Amino acid sequence: AEDRGLIDAVTARTAIFTPNGDGINDAFEVSYNLLKLTQPAPVFFQIFDLGGRRVAEGHSRARNGRFVRLWRGVDGVGNLVKPGLYLYRVKVEADAGAFSRQGAIHVAY
């Protein structure tokens, strides 16, 4: 379900990033607002390849506010991913159900 009332103002800092360790554009950054939560809720930041396989995931419990998540281009075991297009998703599991927003990110070297 899409509900812009719970997750709002999802903003990717860049559409392309280069996690090559040179200190320039090494991480993908996405920021978002959580709104209308009545109690702390599980929030997931997930990265998928175009085949729908989850490459990386971070999670936390959060209340309302502005948040920033980073992805440094590594998979769940710490290996750099291959260059290409990936999908990111911010998902919150609230009392009213699970709500998410997503977008695309390009990894280049």
Contacts in CASP RR format, 6 or more apart in sequence:
PFRMAT RR
TARGET T0000
AUTHOR 0000-0000-0000
METHOD contacts of the structure
MODEL  1
AEDRGLIDAVTARTAIFTPNGDGINDAFEVSYNLLKLTQPAPVFFQIFDL
GGRRVAEGHSRARNGRFVRLWRGVDGVGNLVKPGLYLYRVKVEADAGAFS
RQGAIHVAY
1 97 0 8 1.000
1 98 0 8 1.000
1 99 0 8 1.000
2 99 0 8 1.000
2 100 0 8 1.000
2 101 0 8 1.000
3 96 0 8 1.000
3 99 0 8 1.000
4 101 0 8 1.000
5 35 0 8 1.000
5 36 0 8 1.000
6 34 0 8 1.000
6 35 0 8 1.000
6 36 0 8 1.000
6 37 0 8 1.000
6 92 0 8 1.000
6 94 0 8 1.000
6 96 0 8 1.000
6 99 0 8 1.000
7 32 0 8 1.000
7 33 0 8 1.000
7 34 0 8 1.000
7 35 0 8 1.000
7 90 0 8 1.000
7 92 0 8 1.000
7 99 0 8 1.000
7 100 0 8 1.000
7 101 0 8 1.000
8 32 0 8 1.000
8 33 0 8 1.000
8 34 0 8 1.000
8 35 0 8 1.000
9 31 0 8 1.000
9 32 0 8 1.000
9 33 0 8 1.000
9 66 0 8 1.000
10 30 0 8 1.000
10 31 0 8 1.000
10 32 0 8 1.000
10 90 0 8 1.000
10 101 0 8 1.000
10 103 0 8 1.000
11 30 0 8 1.000
11 31 0 8 1.000
11 32 0 8 1.000
12 28 0 8 1.000
12 29 0 8 1.000
12 30 0 8 1.000
12 88 0 8 1.000
12 103 0 8 1.000
12 105 0 8 1.000
13 28 0 8 1.000
13 29 0 8 1.000
13 30 0 8 1.000
13 31 0 8 1.000
14 25 0 8 1.000
14 28 0 8 1.000
14 29 0 8 1.000
15 104 0 8 1.000
15 105 0 8 1.000
15 106 0 8 1.000
16 25 0 8 1.000
16 105 0 8 1.000
16 106 0 8 1.000
16 107 0 8 1.000
16 108 0 8 1.000
17 25 0 8 1.000
17 26 0 8 1.000
17 27 0 8 1.000
17 28 0 8 1.000
17 73 0 8 1.000
17 105 0 8 1.000
17 106 0 8 1.000
17 107 0 8 1.000
17 108 0 8 1.000
18 24 0 8 1.000
18 25 0 8 1.000
18 26 0 8 1.000
18 107 0 8 1.000
18 108 0 8 1.000
18 109 0 8 1.000
19 26 0 8 1.000
19 27 0 8 1.000
19 72 0 8 1.000
19 73 0 8 1.000
19 74 0 8 1.000
19 80 0 8 1.000
19 107 0 8 1.000
19 109 0 8 1.000
20 26 0 8 1.000
20 109 0 8 1.000
26 72 0 8 1.000
27 70 0 8 1.000
27 71 0 8 1.000
27 72 0 8 1.000
27 73 0 8 1.000
28 70 0 8 1.000
28 71 0 8 1.000
28 72 0 8 1.000
28 73 0 8 1.000
28 88 0 8 1.000
28 105 0 8 1.000
29 68 0 8 1.000
29 69 0 8 1.000
29 70 0 8 1.000
30 45 0 8 1.000
30 68 0 8 1.000
30 69 0 8 1.000
30 88 0 8 1.000
30 90 0 8 1.000
31 66 0 8 1.000
31 67 0 8 1.000
31 68 0 8 1.000
31 69 0 8 1.000
32 66 0 8 1.000
32 67 0 8 1.000
32 69 0 8 1.000
32 90 0 8 1.000
32 101 0 8 1.000
33 64 0 8 1.000
33 65 0 8 1.000
33 66 0 8 1.000
33 67 0 8 1.000
34 41 0 8 1.000
34 43 0 8 1.000
34 62 0 8 1.000
34 63 0 8 1.000
34 64 0 8 1.000
34 65 0 8 1.000
34 67 0 8 1.000
34 92 0 8 1.000
35 64 0 8 1.000
35 65 0 8 1.000
36 64 0 8 1.000
37 62 0 8 1.000
37 63 0 8 1.000
37 64 0 8 1.000
37 92 0 8 1.000
37 94 0 8 1.000
38 94 0 8 1.000
38 95 0 8 1.000
39 63 0 8 1.000
39 95 0 8 1.000
40 61 0 8 1.000
40 62 0 8 1.000
40 63 0 8 1.000
41 61 0 8 1.000
41 62 0 8 1.000
41 63 0 8 1.000
41 92 0 8 1.000
41 93 0 8 1.000
41 94 0 8 1.000
41 95 0 8 1.000
42 59 0 8 1.000
42 60 0 8 1.000
42 61 0 8 1.000
42 92 0 8 1.000
42 93 0 8 1.000
43 59 0 8 1.000
43 60 0 8 1.000
43 61 0 8 1.000
43 62 0 8 1.000
43 67 0 8 1.000
43 90 0 8 1.000
43 91 0 8 1.000
43 92 0 8 1.000
43 93 0 8 1.000
44 57 0 8 1.000
44 58 0 8 1.000
44 59 0 8 1.000
44 89 0 8 1.000
44 90 0 8 1.000
44 91 0 8 1.000
44 92 0 8 1.000
44 93 0 8 1.000
45 57 0 8 1.000
45 58 0 8 1.000
45 59 0 8 1.000
45 69 0 8 1.000
45 71 0 8 1.000
45 88 0 8 1.000
45 89 0 8 1.000
45 90 0 8 1.000
46 54 0 8 1.000
46 56 0 8 1.000
46 57 0 8 1.000
46 58 0 8 1.000
46 88 0 8 1.000
46 89 0 8 1.000
46 91 0 8 1.000
47 54 0 8 1.000
47 55 0 8 1.000
47 56 0 8 1.000
47 57 0 8 1.000
47 71 0 8 1.000
47 73 0 8 1.000
47 86 0 8 1.000
47 87 0 8 1.000
47 88 0 8 1.000
47 105 0 8 1.000
48 54 0 8 1.000
48 55 0 8 1.000
48 86 0 8 1.000
48 87 0 8 1.000
48 88 0 8 1.000
48 89 0 8 1.000
49 55 0 8 1.000
49 81 0 8 1.000
49 86 0 8 1.000
49 87 0 8 1.000
50 85 0 8 1.000
50 86 0 8 1.000
50 87 0 8 1.000
52 87 0 8 1.000
55 75 0 8 1.000
55 76 0 8 1.000
55 81 0 8 1.000
55 86 0 8 1.000
56 71 0 8 1.000
56 73 0 8 1.000
56 74 0 8 1.000
56 75 0 8 1.000
56 76 0 8 1.000
57 76 0 8 1.000
58 69 0 8 1.000
62 92 0 8 1.000
69 90 0 8 1.000
71 88 0 8 1.000
71 105 0 8 1.000
73 80 0 8 1.000
73 81 0 8 1.000
73 107 0 8 1.000
74 80 0 8 1.000
74 81 0 8 1.000
75 81 0 8 1.000
81 107 0 8 1.000
82 107 0 8 1.000
83 107 0 8 1.000
83 108 0 8 1.000
83 109 0 8 1.000
84 106 0 8 1.000
84 107 0 8 1.000
84 108 0 8 1.000
85 104 0 8 1.000
85 105 0 8 1.000
85 106 0 8 1.000
85 107 0 8 1.000
86 104 0 8 1.000
86 105 0 8 1.000
86 106 0 8 1.000
86 107 0 8 1.000
87 102 0 8 1.000
87 103 0 8 1.000
87 104 0 8 1.000
87 105 0 8 1.000
88 102 0 8 1.000
88 103 0 8 1.000
88 104 0 8 1.000
88 105 0 8 1.000
89 100 0 8 1.000
89 101 0 8 1.000
89 102 0 8 1.000
89 103 0 8 1.000
90 100 0 8 1.000
90 101 0 8 1.000
90 102 0 8 1.000
91 98 0 8 1.000
91 99 0 8 1.000
91 100 0 8 1.000
92 98 0 8 1.000
92 99 0 8 1.000
92 100 0 8 1.000
END
